[in-house]
């Protein structure tokens, strides 16, 4: 029965996501056409005249009415063709599959870093309200929200690379002395470990540390704040008082009863933070010359590259839908009440 309830929940979420994806396809198509600039003029080159620009526009299909352009775009989507990037001349699907793992690796390590710090800090702050731990949690949250990511990144580069020399040069995913590991997942650290190349794995991890810490300090604030608030609310609940009155060990009350009930809003926050960080890591990628999907989208916007922008928006939408579906699945595993949801 529980398995059938989970299956119905997952199928229902997938069905609900279909209209969202259709709307995103329509909106992204219309918004890209509203971008300033002419991709045909960029593709034709600075020495092109009006006639050659018009020929390029015809070859790209930009001379046709918008409804016909949209129909062609949807037909290409069903064939798995996202078009060709103007700036690189490569298929958009190739650019996205090459750059997306870099952004996912950066965002994943940043979220892991923030969770390692934010969850224990939030729990300690909730169990020791109005102490120095609680004040430290508030200070960290305030600093994480207040400091811009580009400032934090530049400060870390200045201290750990320029002054101390502990960090490698902030120039991409891997130092030029190393070759990229054989592609399995697209994550350099994991692929190097799979290849049993510990030296390359350490080099990739070294390149990843500063940008991941920069983004992690930004994502740390909402996770620590939500953990503290959820734990405070749960610790004041009646069933926690009953558990304490029954003489249960403090550790069991805290982690078995309080944390399990407080983890649900934290999971929701983790999903939102991951989604937001994946879209907001553009500045981090620019500061550290990280070849991710965010920097690719910025370059595409500058030259009004319709195909690249539409591919980026559609990819991000699919990621967000998949992430929300994953959160729903985790909810059914953590909260037994959802197993009987009709």
DADA-V792799 format. One line per field, one symbol per residue. psi: psi as a letter, one per 40 degrees, with the letter a starting at -180 (. if undefined). A space follows every 50 residues. Layout:
# DADA-V792799
psi: ???
This chain:
# DADA-V792799
psi: ddddddddddddddddddddddddddddddddeeiiihddddddideiad dddddddddeeeeiidddddddddddddeeheahhdddeihddddddddd ddddddddddddddddddddddddddegifadddddddddddddddhidd ddddddddddddddfdiihggadiieeiihihhdeehdddddddefgddd ddddddddddddddddddeddddddddddddddddeiddddddddeeiid dddddddddddeddddddddddddddddeeeddddddefhgadddddddd ddefgdddddddddddddddddddddddddddddhddedeh.
